[in-house]
Amino acid sequence: MHNEHRSTLRTARIAVPLAIAMVVGLILGIKMIGGSGALKLSAQGAGVTASPTATASAAASPAATASATPAAAAAAAPAAAADGVSCDIIVPPNPLTAQGLATPYQLTGVGGLTPQESGCMESNPALNAFAQATILDPATGALTVYEPLVITQGTVAAAPPVVPTLPAGAVVTIDFGFNGTNLTLKAARAGTLGQAKCVNGIQGSIFTQVSFCNGAAFFAAAKASVAAGTTVIPANGVSAKTGLPCPTTRSFTMIDQDQSDNVTTQYLVTANGTTAQDNTANTAALAGATVINNGSDNALLNAFLDPTLGCTPFTEPDLTNAGTPGTSQALDELFAAQNQLTPVALVPENDPMTLVNGAFSQQKTNRYRASVGQPAVMRAQTADTPANYCANMINIQTPFLANNQALLATGTTPVPAVGNNLLTFLANRLNQSFTNLNCQNFGLTDPVTVTLDGNGAATAATFNAAAQTPTTATGAAGAANPAAAQAPRQGVSQAAGWTPAQMGR
């Protein structure tokens, strides 16, 4: 079921279009979806995408013994009826090649509906889709990024996409993000999704906003390259403003209910609704074009938290923009795998994106984790169970926010409709993540109280930083959590973050 995770609203994701007109009445990410009426703040789960100078607007986001084949997962769920939140994206042939990367993806409606009938257009900030590639040169270990273009079906690109030059034997992963609710991969040519190892979820249940092509193979190759010393991942360093290690996308100081989701891609949209890659040449040639982007956790980190904390995002040459430094979802996951201290925040089984009919799914969670380079859920593990994910989020993020209120209050809010500065945004996001993860089912108490203005934006917050311990191991829809509660611990190196046995130890 495509909308199974929408019974509660997810935390406000952050998309940051540069033009205010793009977001009037469509504050992306703050949607009333489903019957509960709860506000979800997802920076795609708080996923934030934006350049630091962009005008922030909001984008909402949703919520593995992996046994399904990649091809089956790619074809996960049948087309849904038009619902104003679901779209299809057509994947071009040979997407992992230079020519495939430079061939535009096409956004269209589900069930045969046109973009106009469904609203699935790149000019519609509520339903635009994004793609992002990260490329490994297996010979040198070098990493680069590239942003394949998405166009509205039936249109042509406003400017021809850059054709990247790829190294011999390049290993490519492609990540997808969406500012609506459900994005389903479709193939322009039969066999494409299976050949490119594209993963949309598991049979009958998609991840919702996100999907991946060749993710597991890319991270396996990157892991080997890092272990051999061929690929070098920089250290995250320490914030001079907090004295703490700089956060990563696997840090409990910043995660929410659906971590590690969506991309940092930006496109240009012209007045007639056509799109182009966002690079220096196109910006100069397409005067008046508007920048659009995808709400993601990565942009929250790279564009808002890092600058406020005095930290530096991990960048590599962007082949879309003549090699200027660029970020990507996959780079952030590599950076987190190398640097994050325990406890490590891994996609949990109570993430709304990994639920199946409201219940925990080890299979679906593992399929997601493999696509972002994370170790699989194993029943013998206790450190990253849903109960402990909630406990770690409460026990680590709450004191981080409470102890750094003055600093965080100087940061720009990613979503003014959620919080009037970075602190109140993060506080409101944590408050909603507690609910969306059903943390109360583990005997835990919401640690944040927010004060809202007349428009529903947080203007102040109070924190209860007392440590909490789960008292029950039962979570979503009564699904059993087989692992006993374990108190969160910090400060132990993850040793490059690749070995499952090391997680949470």
C-alpha positions in Angstrom: 0.0 0.0 0.0 1.5 3.2 -1.1 0.1 5.4 1.6 0.5 3.1 4.6 3.0 5.3 6.3 0.8 8.4 6.0 -1.5 7.6 8.9 0.5 10.3 10.7 2.2 13.2 9.2 5.9 13.0 8.9 8.4 15.5 10.1 8.8 18.5 7.9 11.4 17.9 5.2 13.1 20.8 3.9 13.2 21.9 0.4 14.6 25.3 -0.3 13.4 26.9 -3.6 14.9 30.3 -4.2 11.7 31.8 -5.4 9.0 32.6 -2.9 6.3 32.2 -5.5 7.2 28.6 -5.8 6.1 27.9 -2.3 3.0 30.0 -1.8 0.3 27.7 -0.4 2.6 24.8 -0.9 5.0 24.8 2.0 6.6 21.5 1.0 6.7 19.0 3.7 4.0 20.2 6.0 1.0 18.4 4.8 -2.1 17.1 6.4 -2.1 13.6 5.0 -4.1 10.7 6.4 -6.7 10.9 9.0 -4.7 11.8 12.1 -4.2 15.5 11.3 -0.8 15.3 13.0 1.9 17.6 11.7 4.9 15.9 10.4 8.2 17.8 10.1 10.4 15.8 7.8 13.6 17.2 6.7 12.6 14.4 4.7 12.2 13.2 7.8 13.7 16.4 8.2 15.4 15.9 5.1 16.6 19.2 4.1 17.8 20.3 0.7 19.0 23.7 0.1 21.9 26.0 -0.5 22.8 27.9 2.6 21.7 31.2 1.0 18.4 29.9 -0.4 15.1 31.0 1.0 13.8 28.1 3.0 10.5 26.5 2.4 9.2 23.2 3.6 8.7 19.8 2.1 7.0 16.9 3.7 8.4 13.5 3.8 6.9 10.1 4.8 8.1 7.5 6.8 15.6 -6.5 5.8 16.6 -10.3 5.7 16.6 -9.1 2.1 15.2 -11.9 0.0 13.4 -10.2 -2.9 15.4 -9.8 -6.0 16.4 -6.3 -7.1 14.2 -6.6 -10.1 11.2 -7.6 -8.0 11.9 -4.8 -5.6 12.1 -2.2 -8.3 8.7 -3.1 -9.6 7.4 -3.1 -6.0 3.9 -1.9 -6.0 1.2 -1.5 -8.7 0.3 2.0 -9.9 -1.9 3.8 -7.5 -4.9 5.8 -8.4 -4.4 9.6 -8.8 -4.3 11.0 -5.3 -2.3 14.2 -5.6 0.7 12.8 -3.8 1.9 10.0 -6.0 3.9 10.0 -9.3 5.9 7.8 -11.5 9.4 8.5 -12.8 10.6 6.9 -16.0 14.2 5.6 -15.9 16.1 5.9 -19.2 18.0 3.0 -20.7 21.5 2.2 -19.4 21.2 4.6 -16.5 24.6 3.7 -15.0 26.5 4.8 -18.1 27.6 8.3 -19.1 24.9 8.5 -21.8 22.3 7.1 -19.5 23.2 9.7 -16.8 22.8 12.5 -19.4 19.4 11.2 -20.6 16.6 13.0 -18.8 14.3 11.1 -16.5 10.6 11.8 -17.1 8.1 12.6 -14.3 4.5 11.6 -15.0 1.3 10.6 -13.3 0.4 7.1 -12.1 -2.1 4.8 -13.8 -1.6 6.4 -17.2 -2.5 9.9 -16.1 -0.7 12.7 -17.8 1.5 15.2 -15.8 -1.2 17.8 -16.2 -4.0 15.5 -15.0 -2.0 14.3 -12.0 0.0 17.4 -11.1 3.2 15.4 -11.5 5.3 18.2 -13.1 8.8 19.4 -12.2 7.3 22.9 -11.9 5.0 21.8 -9.1 6.9 22.1 -5.9 4.7 19.7 -4.1 5.4 16.8 -6.6 8.8 17.4 -8.2 11.4 14.6 -8.3 15.1 14.6 -8.2 18.0 12.2 -9.1 21.6 12.2 -7.9 24.5 10.0 -8.9 27.8 9.3 -7.0 30.6 7.7 -9.0 33.6 5.7 -7.8 36.7 5.2 -9.9 37.9 1.7 -8.7 41.4 2.3 -10.0 42.1 5.5 -8.2 39.5 5.5 -5.5 38.3 9.0 -6.6 34.7 10.0 -6.0 32.7 12.4 -8.1 29.0 13.4 -8.1 26.6 14.1 -11.0 22.9 15.2 -11.0 20.9 13.6 -13.7 18.1 15.8 -14.9 14.4 15.1 -14.4 11.9 16.7 -16.8 8.2 16.6 -17.0 7.1 14.0 -19.5 6.2 15.6 -22.8 8.7 18.5 -22.4 12.3 18.9 -23.4 15.2 20.0 -21.3 15.7 23.8 -21.1 19.3 23.1 -21.8 21.1 19.9 -22.9 22.4 17.9 -19.9 26.1 17.7 -19.4 27.5 14.4 -20.6 29.9 13.3 -17.9 33.2 11.5 -18.6 33.3 8.4 -16.5 36.4 6.4 -15.6 36.9 2.9 -16.9 34.9 0.4 -14.7 33.1 3.2 -12.9 30.8 2.1 -10.1 27.7 4.3 -10.1 24.9 4.6 -7.6 21.8 6.7 -8.3 19.6 8.0 -5.5 16.1 9.4 -6.0 14.1 11.9 -3.9 10.6 13.3 -4.1 8.7 16.2 -2.7 5.4 14.3 -2.7 4.6 11.1 -1.0 5.0 8.1 -3.3 7.5 7.9 -6.2 7.6 4.7 -8.2 10.3 3.8 -10.7 9.2 2.8 -14.2 11.5 1.7 -17.0 11.6 3.3 -20.5 12.8 -0.1 -21.7 12.0 -3.5 -20.4 14.8 -5.0 -18.2 16.3 -1.6 -17.3 15.5 -1.6 -13.6 16.8 -5.1 -13.1 20.0 -4.5 -15.0 20.7 -1.4 -13.0 19.8 -3.1 -9.7 17.1 -0.5 -9.0 15.3 -0.8 -5.7 11.9 0.8 -5.0 11.1 -1.2 -1.9 9.9 -4.8 -1.6 7.1 -6.5 -3.5 3.9 -4.7 -2.7 5.4 -2.0 -0.5 7.6 0.8 -1.8 9.8 3.0 0.3 7.5 5.9 -0.7 9.6 9.0 -1.5 13.0 7.4 -2.2 14.5 4.7 -4.3 18.0 3.6 -5.5 19.8 2.1 -8.4 23.0 0.0 -7.8 23.3 1.2 -4.2 24.4 -2.1 -2.6 27.1 -2.7 -5.3 28.4 0.9 -5.0 28.8 0.8 -1.2 30.4 -2.7 -1.4 33.0 -1.3 -3.8 33.5 1.8 -1.8 33.9 -0.3 1.4 36.7 -2.3 -0.3 38.3 0.8 -1.6 38.3 2.5 1.8 39.7 -0.6 3.4 42.5 -0.8 0.9 43.4 2.9 1.5 42.6 3.8 -2.1 39.6 5.9 -1.2 40.2 8.4 1.6 37.3 9.8 3.5 38.1 12.9 5.5 37.6 13.1 9.3 34.5 14.9 10.5 36.5 17.0 13.0 35.3 18.7 16.1 33.0 21.8 16.3 34.9 24.6 17.9 31.6 26.0 19.0 30.3 23.0 20.9 33.5 21.0 21.5 31.7 17.9 20.2 32.4 15.8 17.1 30.8 17.3 14.0 27.5 15.5 13.3 26.9 13.1 10.4 23.7 11.7 8.9 24.0 8.8 11.3 24.3 11.0 14.4 21.5 10.9 17.0 22.1 14.6 17.5 20.3 15.3 14.2 18.3 12.3 13.0 14.6 12.1 12.9 12.0 9.4 12.2 13.2 8.7 8.6 16.9 9.3 8.4 19.2 8.9 5.4 16.7 9.9 2.8 16.4 12.2 -0.2 19.1 14.0 -2.1 20.9 17.4 -2.3 20.2 17.8 -6.0 19.0 21.2 -7.3 17.5 22.0 -10.8 16.6 25.2 -12.6 13.0 25.7 -13.7 12.2 28.2 -16.4 9.0 30.4 -16.6 7.5 27.9 -19.1 8.1 25.0 -16.7 11.0 23.3 -18.4 14.0 22.2 -16.3 17.8 22.2 -16.6 20.7 21.1 -14.5 21.7 23.7 -12.0 25.2 24.8 -13.1 27.0 28.1 -13.8 26.5 27.9 -17.5 22.8 27.3 -17.3 22.3 29.9 -14.7 23.8 32.5 -17.0 21.9 31.3 -20.1 18.5 30.9 -18.4 17.9 34.3 -16.9 15.1 34.3 -14.5 15.1 30.5 -13.9 14.2 29.4 -10.4 16.2 26.9 -8.3 14.2 24.0 -6.9 15.4 21.3 -4.7 14.5 18.2 -2.7 13.9 18.2 1.0 16.5 16.0 2.6 18.3 15.2 5.8 21.5 15.8 3.9 20.8 19.4 3.2 19.8 20.0 6.8 23.2 18.8 7.8 25.3 20.3 5.0 23.5 23.6 4.5 22.2 24.5 8.0 23.8 22.5 10.9 27.3 22.4 9.6 27.6 26.2 9.0 26.0 26.9 12.4 28.4 24.5 14.2 31.5 25.6 12.2 31.8 22.2 10.5 32.6 21.3 6.9 30.5 19.1 4.6 32.1 16.3 2.6 32.3 17.4 -1.0 33.8 16.0 -4.2 33.9 17.3 -7.8 30.5 17.8 -9.4 30.6 16.7 -13.0 27.3 18.6 -13.6 29.1 21.8 -12.8 32.6 21.7 -14.3 34.0 19.9 -11.2 33.1 22.5 -8.6 32.7 20.9 -5.1 29.4 19.2 -4.6 27.6 17.1 -2.0 25.5 14.0 -2.3 23.5 11.6 -0.3 26.0 8.8 -0.9 28.9 11.0 0.1 27.2 11.8 3.3 26.6 8.1 4.0 30.3 7.2 3.3 31.3 10.1 5.6 29.0 8.8 8.3 30.2 5.2 8.0 33.8 6.4 8.4 33.3 8.9 11.3 30.2 8.3 13.4 30.8 7.3 17.0 28.5 4.9 18.7 25.6 4.7 19.1 25.2 4.9 15.4 21.8 5.9 14.0 20.8 3.3 11.4 17.5 3.2 9.5 15.2 1.6 12.1 12.4 -0.9 11.6 9.9 1.7 12.9 10.9 4.2 10.2 7.6 4.9 8.4 9.4 4.3 5.0 10.3 0.7 6.0 6.9 -0.4 7.5 4.7 -2.8 5.7 1.0 -2.4 6.5 2.0 -0.6 9.7 4.2 -3.5 10.9 8.0 -3.8 11.3 9.7 -5.5 8.3 13.2 -6.7 8.7 13.3 -7.5 4.9 12.3 -4.0 3.9 14.5 -2.3 6.4 17.5 -4.3 5.2 16.8 -3.5 1.6 16.8 0.1 2.5 19.9 -0.1 4.6 21.8 -1.9 1.8 21.0 0.9 -0.6 22.6 3.5 1.7 25.6 1.4 2.8 24.4 0.4 6.2 24.8 -3.0 7.9 21.7 -5.3 8.0 19.4 -5.7 10.9 20.3 -8.8 12.8 18.2 -10.4 15.5 21.2 -10.9 17.8 21.8 -7.1 17.8 20.3 -4.9 20.5 21.8 -1.5 19.9 19.7 -0.4 17.0 16.3 -1.8 17.8 13.3 0.5 17.4 13.1 0.9 21.2 16.7 1.9 21.4 16.5 4.1 18.4 13.9 6.1 20.2 15.9 6.1 23.5 19.1 7.2 21.7 17.2 10.0 19.9 15.7 11.2 23.2 18.8 10.8 25.3 21.3 12.3 22.8 19.4 14.8 20.8 17.5 16.4 23.6 20.6 17.4 25.7 22.4 18.5 22.5 19.6 20.9 21.7 19.2 22.0 25.4 22.9 22.6 25.9 23.3 24.5 22.6 20.2 26.6 22.5 21.9 30.0 22.2 24.1 28.8 19.3 21.4 27.0 17.4 19.0 29.9 17.8 21.5 31.9 15.7 21.0 29.5 12.8 18.7 30.0 9.9 15.5 28.0 10.0 15.2 25.6 7.1 11.4 25.9 7.3 9.9 29.1 8.8 6.5 27.4 9.0 7.9 24.8 11.4 10.2 26.9 13.6 11.4 30.5 13.6 15.1 29.6 13.8 17.2 26.5 13.6 16.7 25.6 17.3 12.9 25.8 17.2 12.8 24.0 13.9 14.9 21.1 15.4 12.9 21.1 18.6 9.6 20.8 16.7 11.1 18.2 14.4 12.2 16.1 17.4 8.8 16.5 19.0 7.0 15.2 15.9 9.6 12.4 15.3 8.8 11.0 18.8 5.2 10.6 17.7 5.8 9.3 14.2 8.2 6.6 15.5 5.6 5.6 18.2 8.2 6.1 20.8 5.5 6.2 23.5 4.9 2.5 22.8 8.3 1.8 24.4 7.4 3.4 27.7 9.2 6.7 26.7 8.0 10.3 27.2 8.2 13.1 24.7 11.1 15.3 25.9 10.1 18.5 24.1 7.4 21.0 24.6 7.1 23.7 21.9 5.3 27.0 21.9 3.5 27.7 18.7 2.5 31.0 17.1 -0.9 31.6 15.4 0.4 30.0 12.2 1.6 26.8 14.0 5.3 27.6 13.8 7.4 26.9 16.9 8.8 30.1 18.6 10.1 28.6 21.8 10.9 25.2 23.2 11.6 23.6 26.6 13.5 20.3 27.0 13.5 17.6 29.6 17.0 16.1 29.2 16.6 13.4 31.9 17.8 10.1 30.6 15.1 7.6 29.7 15.2 3.8 29.4 12.7 1.8 27.3 10.4 -0.3 29.5 8.8 -2.3 26.7 10.1 -3.8 23.5 6.8 -3.7 21.6 6.4 -1.2 18.8 4.4 -0.4 15.7 1.1 -2.2 15.3 2.0 -4.5 18.2 4.9 -6.0 16.2 7.4 -7.7 18.5 10.8 -6.2 19.0 12.9 -9.3 19.8 15.8 -7.4 21.4 15.9 -6.4 25.0 16.4 -2.7 25.9 19.9 -1.5 26.1 21.0 1.8 27.5 22.6 4.1 24.9 26.3 4.7 25.1 28.6 7.2 23.3 32.2 7.8 22.5 33.3 4.4 21.0 34.7 4.5 17.5 32.8 2.7 14.9 36.0 1.7 13.2 35.0 2.9 9.8 31.4 1.8 10.3 31.3 -1.2 8.1 31.2 -4.2 10.4 27.8 -5.2 11.7 29.3 -6.7 14.8 30.8 -3.4 15.7 27.5 -1.5 15.5 26.5 -0.1 18.9 29.2 -1.8 20.7 
